[in-house]
Amino acid sequence: MGHDAPVPNHSTAQVEARSASPVDPSHPLQPTPRHPRRRGPRWFVWLIGCVLGVLLLALLACALVGGLVVGIALKLANEVTATTTATQSFAVNALPSLTIHNASGRLDVQPGPAGVITAQITKSARDTSQSAAHAALDGITVDTTQMGDQIAISTDFPAGSVFASSSSVNLLLTVPPNTTIAANITAGDIQISGIGGLLEISGGAGDITLQDVALADGSHIHMTTGSVTMQGAVMANASVDISVSTGDVDLHLPADTAAQLDAHTSLGAIHISGWPMQTTRINSLGEDAEGPLGAQTAGAIHIRVDSGDITVSQM
């Protein structure tokens, strides 16, 4: 019996054939290609997108504010005003006092003869038509009461009418020069002239002007947003307080003012003219000043300002 022929192994033969194949130096072996790794969005792309988003929001906000301002301007340009004025008089004795509460409007107080307080009350309202303006005007009430020598004046506005229809009440008061005055005005200027006595004046937004006044002990003047200007004096042995949240205080006092000055501003400067007084800086933002304004210092003037300047000078 003859021997069986061996069965060829094709895989081994293929490997040997590849191994035996000559390498062509002109065609070097190429590495197996790999698929490139996908990278996420670059960080600066996100940054640019955020910046563009912020700019878009800012432009939208500006457009909204601009549209609101234009709308208010057009409304005011097309508004009409209704006004009415009334006068009341009150008989008083030697030591009268006056209390005023007003949400919107100007307050003017001037000296008059003894024995009588006169109030000129002017109500105003603006709206888009004459009928609407008169309706807003009728909605404003002014209450005046008298209990002996105590006179009280207060105003009341319909909800939202102060802004929606630009309503206000202006008060022009003529009082005896020694009248005690307590006034609280939310929005509006305050001017008091020729009064010597206890003044307790508080304002929300506006300016306070005191002309030819003499402040008695316990007087307090405060304005939230606005300035206080005073030309006058502080009575002997009187201690007074003047404060402003945002705004300036400007006092013009006699050279022989018998008071100790205690002034402080958290953000601003203090200017003293006419007295040899040094000021001290605080944290490079605010300033203090303390010292006598005259030979005698029986009284005191306390001034506090959160943001603004203080000026104290001689008349």
Secondary structure, DSSP 8 states (H G I E B T S, - for coil): ---------HHHHHHHHHHHS---TTS---------------HHHHHHHHHHHHHHHHHHHHHHHHHHHHHHHHHHHT-EEEEEEEEEEEE--SS-EEEEEEEES-EEEEE--TTEEEEEEEEEEEESSHHHHHHHHHT-EEEEEEETTEEEEEEE--TTHHHHS--EEEEEEEE-TT-EEEEEEEES-EEEES-EE-EEEEEEES-EEEEEEEE-TT-EEEEEES-EEEEEEE-TT-EEEEEEEES-EEEEE-TT--EEEEEEEEES-EEEESS---EEEETTTEEEEEEESSS--SEEEEEEEEES-EEEEE-
